[in-house]
Structures are given as structure tokens and as C-alpha cells.
Amino acid sequence: MSIDIYKKDFETARDTIKQRIPDIMIPDYEIFNRASIVEYLQDSTVVGLKFYHGIKPGNEKQRALRLMIVGVDKNGKNVYLKNKKDALGAQSGSDDGGLEYGQCNPPCEIQP
């Protein structure tokens, strides 16, 4: 099926969800920068990427649906980024973890 069909069906579902749960912001899309993805792919134990959905905690009207990315090893176990203090660490939301800071609609800045 075409990605355009998937997107259209999601837009319809998103509008319904927003009406039922108005305190959760649901983005149109999320973008993760190249450096963050490459960081995972350079780890020889990572054989793939796992994508999770989650709700970022916040006050009323500030909770947001988020897409999170973690590496996965050959046994299906999560592989987290470790001790990241730079911009990539900011994307992981902590010193150790996956990538969570990719949301770009509403607009966010994309790092090269």
C-alpha cells in the first residue's frame, strides 16, 4: 500500500483520538537527525532499531505522544546509548537511553 494511504488513515484516526483525549498532543510526524541514527548503527551489537510509542509526561494540555528509538541486539534486547553528554545525549533525554527528542511538528530545530 502507498504511504499516502497510511498517512491519510492516520490523520483520520489522530483527529478522533484528539477529540477523545484532548490533553495529548499527537504530532503529524517526527524527524531524527542522521548523527543519532548513525551512532546506533556504529555499535556492532546493534542489528536493528526498535520503535516504541510513549506519552511524555507533562501538565494538563502538555502531554505528548512520542516516538522513541532504541537499538536492538541479535536476541531482541534493547541496546541503549551510554554516557552521552553532547547534543546526542540531549536527544536521548538522559545520559543513557534511546532517542526520544525527534518531534518536529509542532516545529523543532533539526540538528545536522
C-alpha positions as CSV (number, residue, x, y, z in Angstrom):
1,M,0.0,0.0,0.0
2,S,1.1,3.6,-0.6
3,I,2.5,5.6,2.3
4,D,0.0,8.3,1.3
5,I,-2.9,5.9,2.2
6,Y,-1.3,5.1,5.6
7,K,-0.8,8.8,6.3
8,K,-4.4,9.6,5.4
9,D,-5.8,6.8,7.6
10,F,-3.6,8.0,10.5
11,E,-4.8,11.6,10.1
12,T,-8.4,10.4,10.4
13,A,-7.5,8.3,13.5
14,R,-5.5,11.2,15.0
15,D,-8.4,13.6,14.8
16,T,-10.7,11.0,16.5
17,I,-8.1,10.4,19.3
18,K,-7.6,14.2,19.8
19,Q,-11.4,14.6,20.3
20,R,-11.5,11.8,22.8
21,I,-8.3,12.7,24.6
22,P,-7.7,16.4,24.1
23,D,-4.8,16.7,26.6
24,I,-2.4,14.6,24.5
25,M,-0.6,16.3,21.6
26,I,-0.2,14.0,18.7
27,P,2.4,15.1,16.1
28,D,2.0,14.9,12.4
29,Y,5.5,13.4,12.1
30,E,8.9,13.2,13.9
31,I,12.4,13.5,12.5
32,F,15.5,12.1,14.0
33,N,18.9,13.5,12.8
34,R,21.4,11.5,10.9
35,A,24.0,11.6,13.7
36,S,21.7,10.0,16.2
37,I,20.8,7.1,13.8
38,V,24.5,6.6,12.8
39,E,25.5,6.4,16.4
40,Y,23.4,3.3,16.8
41,L,24.5,1.7,13.6
42,Q,28.2,2.1,14.5
43,D,27.6,-0.2,17.5
44,S,28.5,-3.7,16.3
45,T,26.0,-5.3,18.7
46,V,23.1,-3.5,17.1
47,V,21.4,-5.5,14.4
48,G,18.3,-3.3,14.1
49,L,16.3,-0.5,15.5
50,K,13.2,-0.8,17.7
51,F,10.5,1.9,17.7
52,Y,8.3,2.5,20.7
53,H,5.4,4.8,21.2
54,G,5.0,6.6,24.6
55,I,3.4,9.5,26.3
56,K,5.8,12.2,27.5
57,P,4.6,13.3,31.0
58,G,3.6,16.8,31.5
59,N,0.9,19.0,32.9
60,E,-2.6,19.1,31.6
61,K,-2.5,20.1,27.9
62,Q,1.2,19.4,27.7
63,R,1.4,15.6,27.4
64,A,2.7,14.4,24.1
65,L,2.7,11.2,22.1
66,R,6.3,10.4,21.3
67,L,8.2,8.0,19.1
68,M,11.3,6.5,20.8
69,I,14.1,4.6,19.1
70,V,16.5,2.1,20.7
71,G,19.0,-0.3,19.2
72,V,18.2,-4.0,19.3
73,D,20.8,-6.8,19.5
74,K,20.5,-10.3,17.9
75,N,18.5,-11.5,20.9
76,G,15.9,-8.7,20.6
77,K,17.2,-6.9,23.7
78,N,17.4,-3.2,23.9
79,V,20.8,-1.5,23.3
80,Y,21.0,1.9,24.9
81,L,23.2,4.9,24.1
82,K,25.6,5.3,27.0
83,N,27.0,8.4,28.7
84,K,26.0,10.9,26.0
85,K,26.8,14.5,27.2
86,D,26.5,16.3,23.9
87,A,23.6,17.0,21.6
88,L,23.0,13.3,21.1
89,G,22.7,12.9,24.8
90,A,20.0,15.6,24.7
91,Q,18.2,13.6,22.1
92,S,18.2,10.5,24.4
93,G,16.7,12.5,27.2
94,S,19.3,11.3,29.7
95,D,22.9,10.1,29.9
96,D,21.8,6.6,29.0
97,G,18.8,5.7,26.8
98,G,17.3,5.7,23.4
99,L,16.4,8.5,21.1
100,E,13.3,10.4,22.2
101,Y,13.8,14.0,21.1
102,G,12.7,13.8,17.4
103,Q,9.4,15.5,17.3
104,C,9.2,18.2,14.7
105,N,5.6,19.1,14.3
106,P,4.9,21.5,16.0
107,P,8.2,22.8,14.6
108,C,11.5,22.0,16.3
109,E,15.1,22.6,15.2
110,I,16.8,19.9,13.2
111,Q,20.5,19.4,14.0
112,P,22.8,18.5,11.2
